[in-house]
Amino acid sequence: MTATHKAKQALRKQIRTSLSSLSPQELSQQSTQVWDRVFQLPQYQSSQSVGIFLSMPKGEIHTDEFCNRVLADGKTLYVPRVGLDFEQCDMDLIRVPSDDYQVAKKNNASFYNEWPRNKWGIPEAPADDARYQIAHSGDIDLLIVPGLGFDDNGGRLGQGKGYYDRFIYSMREGQTKTQQDDGDGDGATLKPILMAVGLTPSFVQEGIPMMKHDFKMDMLVLPDAMFTMEKN
């Protein structure tokens, strides 16, 4: 095990302990503060399609509010599906059919209420239903990325399985900065835009130890701060 691996493991343990100390009220309040910031950003407002994780049962920013707002705003929503082979550490993002949202809205429920849960207790779209289409490169404008820790230089510390690094690679494979331009006069942006979101204990002032295959985030939104990085 390399020194970087050891540093990451120690940092994960430290952050998990800090996150577990948040009360349910603090977690809910901080989640709302993050999403209020995101909804005001041009990167969100101009996006036509958004990818977002569904929250773990505890210790993670709540995403229900965000998912409902994305669908209410008429945007296309994609959410993860890992499937049954957890050791493969691959995932897809699945398009949420608008019909699912409309039915759930009428019943005052969440669109994923009837979905099966994976081993972490997170809902996933059924694998045997053709209505749930897999995202391909170019389908997602904005990807909201989870993580245990983040820094102000785009560094991200995940859970250690590499799901998101592999997925981002598959989405950005073959792109170059000259192929994409977001129209802001600040050069090219690869697609999707990577927007990390986290709770206060997830911010690591001294920086996240990074490895060659780790993707840096384009933006980081916290309850009380926001950072925009140089474009990757």
N, C-alpha and C positions, 0 to 999 in steps of 0.2 A: 504494500500500500504506500502510495506516494505521500509526501508531506502535504500536498494540496488536498488529497482525499481525506487525510486525518483532520486537517483544519476545517474542511467542510462538515465532517461528521460532528466535531465538537461544537461548531456553530449551530448546526441543526438542533442539537440537544439543548443548547442555551436558549434558542428562540422558541422552541416548543414549550419550554418551561415558562417563558415570559408570556406566551400566548395563552397558556392554560390558566394564568392568573387573572385574565380579563373576566369580568362578570358578564352574564348574558346581556345586561343593560348596556354596558360599555361596548360590547361587540356589536350590538344592534345600532347604537348611536354612531360609532365609528364607520360602520358600513354605510349608513345613510349619508354621512359627511363625504365619504369617498364618491358615492354615486352622484350626489349633488354637484360635485366638481366636474365629474366626467360629462354629465349631461350638458354642461355649459361649453364644452370644448368643441372647436370647429372640426376636429378629427372625428368626433362622434356625430355631430350634426350633419356633416357632409357624407358620412358613410351610408351605403345602401345595404350592406351586409355586415353582420357582426358575429364573431365567435366568442363564446363565453363558457367557462366551466360552471358546473352545478356544485354548490357548496357541499363539503363534507358535513356530517352531522354535528361536529363541534370543532372549535379552534380555527375557524376560517371565516373570512369575510362572507356575509350573507349575499347571495346573488339573485334571490327571487325578485326583489324590487327591480333590479336592473333588467332581468329577462322580460318581465311584464312590460316595462317601459319600451324596450326595443320593439316588441311585437305591437304595442299600442301605437308606436311611431311609424308603423308600416314598413319597418326594415325586416330583412331576412335574418333569422336567427339560426345559428349553428351551435350545437352542444356536443360534448365528447361522448364517444363510445369506445371503451377498451375491449369489451367482449370477454370471452372465457379464458383466453390464453394470457394470463397475467405475466408469465415469465418472458413472453416475447417483447413486452414493453413497447408495443406499438398501439396507436390509437387513431381513430378517425373522428372527424367532426361531422355531425349529422344535421341535416336541415330539418327544422321543426315545421311541420305543415301548418298553414294558417288555420285549417279546419280544427286542428287540435286546440289551438289557442281560443278560437271562437266558442267551441263546446265547453272548454274549461271555464271561460269567462262567464258563460250563462249559468254554470253550476257553482260559481264562486270558488273555483278550485284551481290548482296548478296544472299546466299542460302535461306534466310528467307524472301525475298521481298514479296512473295505472301502469307505468313502466316498471319492469323488473329492476331490482337493486343489485349492484355489483358487490364485491367482497368488502368494500369500504362503506357500504350503505348508501352509495350515490346512485340515483336513478339513471338508467340508460335506455335509449330507444331500442325496441325489439329488433333483433338481427334478422328475423324472418319476415319482415314486413317491407314490401317494396316502396311504400310511401315515404320511407325515411331514406333520403338520398345522401350519399357521401360527398363531402366537399372536395373539390379538386383545385389545383393551383390556379389562382386568379379569381376564385369564387368569393373569398372573404376579404373585405376591405380593412376591417379593424379586428384585431385579435386581442381580447382581454386575457392576460396571462397571470395565473396564480403563482404562488411561491411562498417559501418560508421566510426568505430574507431578500432585501434589495439594498442597493446603494445609489448614490447620486451620479454615478458614472455609467448606469445601465446594467450593472452587475445584478445577477439573479441567482438565488440559491433555491433549487427545487427540492422535492422529496427524495431525490437520489436515483430515480429509475430512468430518467431521460426521456420520458414521454413527450414533453413539449419540445425539446431540442430536435428530436427526430421529426415531429410533426412540422415544425417551422422549416426545417430543411426541405421536407417534401413540398411545402407550399412555395418556397422561394427558389427552389432548384431551377437553374437555367436563367434566372433573372440577373440583370446587371443594372447598375444605377442609371445608365443611359436609357434604359427601356421604360423607366417609370418617372413621371413627374407629377407632383401633387398640386402644381399650379400656384404655389405660394411664393415663387420666385427665389426659393432657397435651395434649388437643386432637386435631385431625384430622390424618390422614396421607394423602397422595396415594398412589395405587397405580400401579406398584410402588414399594416402598421402594428407594431408590438407595444401594447400599452399594459404595463404591469400595475396591479393594484394591491394594496396591502394595508394592514392595520399598523398602529403606531409601534408595537414591539418588533415589527419586521424590518424597520429601517436600521441598517448597520452603518454607523458613522465612519468606522475605520475601513470599510470596503469589503466586498465579497471576494473570496479567492476564486479565480476563474481558470478554466482549462480551455484548451484550443477549440474543442467542439461546442463550448457553451455560447449560446447566442446572447448578445447584449440587447437590452430593451431600448426602444425608441423614446418611451415616456414612462414615468412613474407617478402614480397618483396615490397620495396618502390622505388621511383625515385632515391633516393640518399643513400639508405641503404638496408641491408638485414640481417635477423636474422634467425638462425636455433635453434629450441628449443629442450629440452630433449624430447625423444619420449614418446608419450602419452600411 
